[in-house]
C-alpha cells in the first residue's frame, strides 16, 4: 500500500497538526497515543499500518499526530484544552459525523463533549483511571522509557507488541523514539495518568464498542473492560485474547470493529458470551504453550512446533507459572488438566 502524504490543518490556537488521509467512504478518525504518535512512520511499517488497511476499504481514514509529536508542531503548550483543540481541528476537515477509533483517553473526552460530531466510537484497551495502565505506572522501566533510553524502549516495545514479527517490533521501537522528546513524554504521561475519566464516560451518547485484551493489567483485562463499558450507556464489550497492545494480534478484533462501524451490530457476539470464554487469564498463545507443555514437550520442541524462539517460549512458560500459581512444569500440567484446559 502506498504511504499517504502528510498534510496539515491549523488548530484554533494556531498549531499545525499533521495528518494523513487513506481510503474512501465515510470519515473514520484513528486516534493514537499522545506520546507514541508518528503517522509517517506508522504508515511506512507494513506491520503497524495493518489495522488501518482493511478499514480504508470502507472508510476515509484520518490519522493525525498530536501537537509536540510526529510531524506536528513541537515545543508548544499542551494540556487537556490544547489536546482537545487537536481533535477538533481534525474533525473540522469534514462536515458529516465521523466514526472514531480511540486508543487514548483524550479522543474519548472529545466524544463526551462533541457527541453530535461522532457517529460511532470504538475504544481500544482503555481504563477509567489511566494511571493504572502498565506503561504509565511509576517504576524503573517506565521512567527509563519516558527518558527515551533506547535499551528500555526496546524492552517496552517488546512487552507491548506480543507475538508479532521482529521487523514490526523494530518499527515500533523507531516510532516510540521518534514520536516526541523526553520532557514532553514525561509531562504528558504524568498529566494523563492522573485523570479519572468516569464523568466523561457517563456523558457519551453515541453507540460504543469497547475492545479490551484479557491479558493487559496482569490478566485483569476482562475486569477492566467490563468496568469501563459499564460506565458508557449501551456500550458493547468485545474481549480479545492476549496482551499485545497492537492489533491485529494473536486473534484479530478487526472483523468485529468493522461489523460495528458498518452498523451490523446483530452479528457481534454478546459481551456475556465473549466474557465467558474459559481463558482463566491466559492468552491464546499461553493456552497453546500450556497444552504442549502438559503433553511433555520441552521449550525447544514447543518453539519448533509454534515457530517461535526458545526465549519467547520461556517467557510464555514464566507467565503461565505466574498466572496459574505453579512452581514447575508438573504443577502447571496438573493445573491445566484440573481446569479443563487440556
RODO-2510 file (C-alpha; in nm, 4 decimals, decimal comma):
residues 342
     n   res          X          Y          Z
     1     x     0,0000     0,0000     0,0000
     2     x     0,1291     0,3459    -0,0915
     3     x     0,2219     0,5661     0,2054
     4     x    -0,0236     0,8591     0,2131
     5     x     0,1338     1,2074     0,2088
     6     x     0,1498     1,4222     0,5221
     7     x    -0,0968     1,7112     0,5257
     8     x    -0,1534     1,9864     0,7814
     9     x    -0,4514     2,1513     0,9494
    10     x    -0,4394     2,4509     1,1859
    11     x    -0,5912     2,4327     1,5335
    12     x    -0,7890     2,7217     1,6836
    13     x    -0,4738     2,8262     1,8727
    14     x    -0,2549     2,8245     1,5604
    15     x    -0,0743     2,4890     1,5905
    16     x    -0,0105     2,2822     1,2748
    17     x    -0,1394     1,9266     1,3154
    18     x    -0,0004     1,6652     1,0754
    19     x    -0,2438     1,4112     0,9362
    20     x    -0,2889     1,1570     0,6587
    21     x    -0,5899     1,0505     0,4540
    22     x    -0,6333     0,6988     0,3159
    23     x    -0,9181     0,5110     0,1518
    24     x    -1,2654     0,6284     0,0555
    25     x    -1,6072     0,6369     0,2150
    26     x    -1,7475     0,7950     0,5325
    27     x    -1,4849     0,9548     0,7607
    28     x    -1,3097     0,7426     1,0249
    29     x    -1,0653     0,9100     1,2662
    30     x    -0,7917     0,6995     1,4273
    31     x    -0,6541     0,8482     1,7495
    32     x    -0,3071     0,7272     1,8504
    33     x    -0,1406     0,7569     2,1886
    34     x    -0,0309     1,1062     2,2892
    35     x     0,3367     1,0047     2,3278
    36     x     0,3530     0,7308     2,0622
    37     x     0,2247     0,9286     1,7677
    38     x     0,4181     0,9426     1,4426
    39     x     0,1823     0,8985     1,1486
    40     x     0,4520     0,8950     0,8800
    41     x     0,6488     0,6104     1,0453
    42     x     0,3238     0,4287     1,1221
    43     x     0,2286     0,4136     0,7546
    44     x     0,5779     0,3162     0,6439
    45     x     0,5584    -0,0048     0,8505
    46     x     0,3526    -0,2867     0,6928
    47     x     0,3020    -0,4379     1,0378
    48     x     0,1960    -0,1218     1,2191
    49     x    -0,0365     0,0036     0,9464
    50     x    -0,2210    -0,3294     0,9111
    51     x    -0,5045    -0,2188     1,1466
    52     x    -0,5990     0,0645     0,9082
    53     x    -0,5567    -0,1051     0,5703
    54     x    -0,8821    -0,3005     0,5911
    55     x    -1,0903    -0,0099     0,7300
    56     x    -0,9619     0,2084     0,4456
    57     x    -1,1508    -0,0186     0,2053
    58     x    -1,4769     0,1045     0,3637
    59     x    -1,3907     0,4453     0,5112
    60     x    -1,1811     0,7537     0,4522
    61     x    -0,9306     0,7096     0,7350
    62     x    -0,7875     1,0212     0,9002
    63     x    -0,4874     0,9676     1,1257
    64     x    -0,3065     1,2524     1,2990
    65     x    -0,0114     1,3435     1,5195
    66     x    -0,0859     1,5256     1,8427
    67     x     0,0909     1,8586     1,8998
    68     x     0,4525     1,8050     2,0083
    69     x     0,4628     1,4640     1,8373
    70     x     0,5450     1,3210     1,4974
    71     x     0,5329     1,5791     1,2188
    72     x     0,3082     1,8236     1,4072
    73     x     0,4402     2,1488     1,5573
    74     x     0,6664     2,0856     1,8563
    75     x     0,7642     2,2999     2,1524
    76     x     0,4131     2,4401     2,2051
    77     x     0,1890     2,4462     2,5158
    78     x    -0,0158     2,1338     2,5820
    79     x    -0,2811     2,0130     2,8219
    80     x    -0,6407     1,8935     2,8104
    81     x    -0,7801     2,2020     2,6341
    82     x    -0,4956     2,2116     2,3807
    83     x    -0,5203     1,8395     2,3043
    84     x    -0,8949     1,8723     2,2501
    85     x    -0,8160     2,1516     2,0040
    86     x    -0,6070     1,8990     1,8082
    87     x    -0,9008     1,6570     1,7793
    88     x    -1,1402     1,9384     1,6882
    89     x    -0,9073     2,0531     1,4088
    90     x    -0,9127     1,7067     1,2507
    91     x    -1,2929     1,6845     1,2787
    92     x    -1,3165     2,0246     1,1074
    93     x    -1,1886     1,8581     0,7886
    94     x    -1,5337     1,7114     0,7139
    95     x    -1,8951     1,8184     0,7668
    96     x    -2,0630     1,4878     0,8470
    97     x    -2,0306     1,2977     1,1782
    98     x    -1,7323     1,0607     1,1773
    99     x    -1,6561     0,7229     1,3283
   100     x    -1,3713     0,7257     1,5810
   101     x    -1,1254     0,4581     1,6969
   102     x    -0,9772     0,5862     2,0243
   103     x    -0,6529     0,4444     2,1621
   104     x    -0,6173     0,7221     2,4184
   105     x    -0,8471     0,8917     2,6730
   106     x    -0,8295     1,2315     2,5000
   107     x    -1,0303     1,1181     2,1983
   108     x    -1,2921     0,9750     2,4347
   109     x    -1,3133     1,3086     2,6185
   110     x    -1,3784     1,4791     2,2848
   111     x    -1,6742     1,2454     2,2214
   112     x    -1,8186     1,3299     2,5625
   113     x    -1,8163     1,6999     2,4725
   114     x    -1,8999     1,6774     2,0997
   115     x    -2,1267     1,3738     2,0586
   116     x    -2,3036     1,5324     1,7620
   117     x    -1,9757     1,5166     1,5649
   118     x    -1,9263     1,1418     1,6235
   119     x    -2,1284     0,8638     1,4634
   120     x    -1,9808     0,5592     1,6390
   121     x    -1,6980     0,5130     1,8873
   122     x    -1,4553     0,2228     1,9296
   123     x    -1,2249     0,2314     2,2324
   124     x    -0,9134     0,0131     2,2466
   125     x    -0,7616    -0,1032     2,5779
   126     x    -0,8853     0,1946     2,7774
   127     x    -0,9217     0,2312     3,1528
   128     x    -1,1322     0,4677     3,3622
   129     x    -0,8195     0,5619     3,5549
   130     x    -0,5302     0,5742     3,3035
   131     x    -0,2695     0,5838     3,5809
   132     x    -0,3309     0,2119     3,6272
   133     x    -0,2021     0,1346     3,2756
   134     x     0,1016    -0,0948     3,2958
   135     x     0,3058     0,1507     3,0847
   136     x     0,2020     0,4568     3,2876
   137     x     0,2566     0,3245     3,6414
   138     x     0,5697     0,4570     3,8061
   139     x     0,8640     0,2198     3,8052
   140     x     1,2189     0,1842     3,6783
   141     x     1,1214     0,0617     3,3323
   142     x     0,8576     0,3303     3,2831
   143     x     1,0902     0,6096     3,3928
   144     x     1,3584     0,4853     3,1557
   145     x     1,1085     0,4661     2,8670
   146     x     0,9948     0,8227     2,9349
   147     x     1,3621     0,9212     2,9297
   148     x     1,3639     0,7604     2,5838
   149     x     1,6537     0,5345     2,6760
   150     x     1,6933     0,3145     2,3631
   151     x     1,7589    -0,0023     2,5672
   152     x     1,4433     0,0397     2,7697
   153     x     1,2393     0,1475     2,4687
   154     x     1,3331    -0,1826     2,3047
   155     x     1,2133    -0,3728     2,6127
   156     x     0,8977    -0,1618     2,6232
   157     x     0,8238    -0,2242     2,2549
   158     x     0,8632    -0,5984     2,3004
   159     x     0,6493    -0,6036     2,6129
   160     x     0,3518    -0,4382     2,4407
   161     x     0,3990    -0,5952     2,0977
   162     x     0,3346    -0,9579     2,1904
   163     x     0,3988    -1,2300     1,9336
   164     x     0,4417    -1,0205     1,6213
   165     x     0,7158    -1,0380     1,3569
   166     x     1,0538    -0,8937     1,4559
   167     x     1,0519    -0,6261     1,1808
   168     x     0,7287    -0,4809     1,3233
   169     x     0,8760    -0,4726     1,6735
   170     x     1,1770    -0,2805     1,5396
   171     x     0,9414    -0,0412     1,3596
   172     x     0,7597     0,0175     1,6889
   173     x     1,0886     0,0920     1,8648
   174     x     1,1750     0,3507     1,5977
   175     x     0,8293     0,5069     1,6226
   176     x     0,8452     0,5403     2,0034
   177     x     1,1890     0,7044     1,9906
   178     x     1,0907     0,9448     1,7120
   179     x     0,7429     1,0381     1,8354
   180     x     0,8365     1,3087     2,0856
   181     x     1,1084     1,4470     2,3090
   182     x     1,1881     1,3376     2,6623
   183     x     1,0359     1,6288     2,8534
   184     x     0,7060     1,6158     2,6675
   185     x     0,6798     1,2375     2,7171
   186     x     0,7221     1,2662     3,0935
   187     x     0,4873     1,5598     3,1402
   188     x     0,2186     1,4264     2,9055
   189     x     0,2046     1,0821     3,0625
   190     x     0,2103     1,2294     3,4112
   191     x    -0,0857     1,4532     3,3281
   192     x    -0,2934     1,1889     3,1552
   193     x    -0,2118     0,9294     3,4178
   194     x    -0,3669     1,1413     3,6934
   195     x    -0,7097     1,1645     3,5293
   196     x    -1,0267     0,9796     3,6214
   197     x    -1,2365     0,9811     3,3036
   198     x    -1,5503     0,8355     3,4676
   199     x    -1,7565     1,1600     3,4496
   200     x    -1,6829     1,1882     3,0780
   201     x    -1,7772     0,8276     3,0022
   202     x    -2,1185     0,8834     3,1548
   203     x    -2,1789     1,1709     2,9096
   204     x    -2,1074     0,9680     2,5939
   205     x    -2,4254     0,9424     2,3884
   206     x    -2,3143     0,7515     2,0767
   207     x    -2,3041     0,3754     2,0033
   208     x    -1,9801     0,2472     2,1563
   209     x    -1,7785    -0,0727     2,1204
   210     x    -1,5208    -0,1393     2,3936
   211     x    -1,2338    -0,3588     2,2717
   212     x    -1,0234    -0,4994     2,5529
   213     x    -0,7461    -0,7580     2,5663
   214     x    -0,7770    -1,0076     2,8502
   215     x    -0,4040    -1,0171     2,9174
   216     x    -0,3458    -0,6484     2,9985
   217     x    -0,3289    -0,5297     3,3593
   218     x    -0,1695    -0,8566     3,4750
   219     x    -0,4525    -1,0612     3,3283
   220     x    -0,7297    -0,8296     3,4504
   221     x    -0,8318    -0,7128     3,1042
   222     x    -1,1838    -0,8604     3,1190
   223     x    -1,2496    -0,6934     3,4538
   224     x    -1,1074    -0,3580     3,3363
   225     x    -1,3059    -0,3707     3,0117
   226     x    -1,6338    -0,4634     3,1818
   227     x    -1,5873    -0,1803     3,4306
   228     x    -1,5122     0,0687     3,1524
   229     x    -1,8080    -0,0396     2,9378
   230     x    -2,0459    -0,0278     3,2360
   231     x    -1,9977     0,3490     3,2597
   232     x    -2,0984     0,4150     2,8966
   233     x    -2,4701     0,3902     2,8251
   234     x    -2,5435     0,0952     2,5920
   235     x    -2,1765     0,0143     2,5288
   236     x    -2,0870    -0,3295     2,3928
   237     x    -1,7821    -0,5158     2,5229
   238     x    -1,5661    -0,7342     2,2984
   239     x    -1,2838    -0,9233     2,4694
   240     x    -0,9759    -1,0365     2,2824
   241     x    -0,7172    -1,2911     2,3907
   242     x    -0,3590    -1,1942     2,4633
   243     x    -0,1868    -0,8858     2,5967
   244     x    -0,0425    -0,7231     2,2829
   245     x    -0,1201    -0,3507     2,2558
   246     x    -0,1078    -0,3809     1,8775
   247     x    -0,3805    -0,5089     1,6505
   248     x    -0,4328    -0,7451     1,4856
   249     x    -0,2591    -0,9848     1,7206
   250     x    -0,2934    -1,3468     1,8187
   251     x    -0,6605    -1,3174     1,7354
   252     x    -0,7937    -1,0360     1,5261
   253     x    -1,0618    -0,7932     1,6534
   254     x    -1,0819    -0,6053     1,3223
   255     x    -1,3794    -0,8049     1,1866
   256     x    -1,5777    -0,7130     1,4993
   257     x    -1,4706    -0,3491     1,4710
   258     x    -1,5724    -0,3276     1,1041
   259     x    -1,9012    -0,5050     1,1739
   260     x    -1,9792    -0,2477     1,4414
   261     x    -1,8688     0,0574     1,2411
   262     x    -2,0687    -0,0556     0,9388
   263     x    -2,3774    -0,0744     1,1608
   264     x    -2,4285    -0,4521     1,1637
   265     x    -2,4486    -0,4885     1,5436
   266     x    -2,6555    -0,8068     1,5262
   267     x    -2,3524    -1,0048     1,4048
   268     x    -2,1454    -0,9158     1,7108
   269     x    -2,1227    -1,1796     1,9850
   270     x    -2,2900    -1,0792     2,3094
   271     x    -2,0443    -0,9412     2,5627
   272     x    -2,1550    -1,2014     2,8164
   273     x    -2,0786    -1,4824     2,5721
   274     x    -1,7343    -1,3462     2,4930
   275     x    -1,6516    -1,2855     2,8589
   276     x    -1,7395    -1,6435     2,9462
   277     x    -1,4677    -1,7944     2,7257
   278     x    -1,2516    -2,0219     2,9505
   279     x    -0,9142    -1,8492     2,9280
   280     x    -0,8500    -1,8251     3,3049
   281     x    -0,6483    -1,5096     3,2361
   282     x    -0,4187    -1,6881     2,9914
   283     x    -0,3708    -1,5537     2,6398
   284     x    -0,4463    -1,7698     2,3365
   285     x    -0,0743    -1,8255     2,2841
   286     x    -0,0206    -1,9153     2,6510
   287     x    -0,3019    -2,1711     2,6336
   288     x    -0,1365    -2,3181     2,3258
   289     x     0,2015    -2,3375     2,5001
   290     x     0,0415    -2,4853     2,8128
   291     x    -0,1224    -2,7593     2,6083
   292     x     0,2121    -2,8594     2,4593
   293     x     0,3835    -2,8302     2,7971
   294     x     0,1227    -3,0602     2,9505
   295     x     0,1918    -3,3075     2,6694
   296     x     0,5502    -3,3296     2,7955
   297     x     0,7211    -3,1196     2,5298
   298     x     1,0356    -2,9195     2,6077
   299     x     1,0709    -2,5472     2,5374
   300     x     1,2777    -2,6281     2,2288
   301     x     1,0112    -2,8671     2,0962
   302     x     0,7371    -2,6130     2,1653
   303     x     0,9382    -2,3422     1,9880
   304     x     0,9827    -2,5617     1,6811
   305     x     0,6148    -2,6573     1,6681
   306     x     0,4870    -2,2997     1,7072
   307     x     0,7674    -2,1376     1,5036
   308     x     0,8778    -1,9223     1,7969
   309     x     1,2144    -1,8556     1,9567
   310     x     1,3047    -2,0516     2,2711
   311     x     1,3314    -1,7212     2,4578
   312     x     0,9702    -1,6357     2,3658
   313     x     0,8517    -1,9779     2,4773
   314     x     1,0412    -1,9399     2,8053
   315     x     0,8636    -1,6071     2,8625
   316     x     0,5250    -1,7692     2,7962
   317     x     0,6084    -2,0514     3,0380
   318     x     0,7055    -1,7996     3,3068
   319     x     0,3767    -1,6136     3,2581
   320     x     0,1875    -1,9435     3,2760
   321     x     0,3558    -2,0265     3,6070
   322     x     0,2671    -1,6831     3,7454
   323     x    -0,0972    -1,6916     3,6323
   324     x    -0,1621    -2,0499     3,7445
   325     x     0,0358    -2,0304     4,0686
   326     x     0,2564    -2,3184     3,9553
   327     x     0,6129    -2,3710     4,0733
   328     x     0,7165    -2,6017     3,7898
   329     x     0,6046    -2,7741     3,4700
   330     x     0,4439    -3,0687     3,6515
   331     x     0,2249    -2,8383     3,8590
   332     x     0,1295    -2,6366     3,5507
   333     x     0,0338    -2,9553     3,3632
   334     x    -0,1778    -3,0703     3,6597
   335     x    -0,3435    -2,7273     3,6758
   336     x    -0,4282    -2,7465     3,3056
   337     x    -0,5964    -3,0867     3,3484
   338     x    -0,7872    -2,9799     3,6596
   339     x    -0,9238    -2,6708     3,4849
   340     x    -1,0150    -2,8459     3,1601
   341     x    -0,7629    -2,6537     2,9537
   342     x    -0,6202    -2,9731     2,8035
***
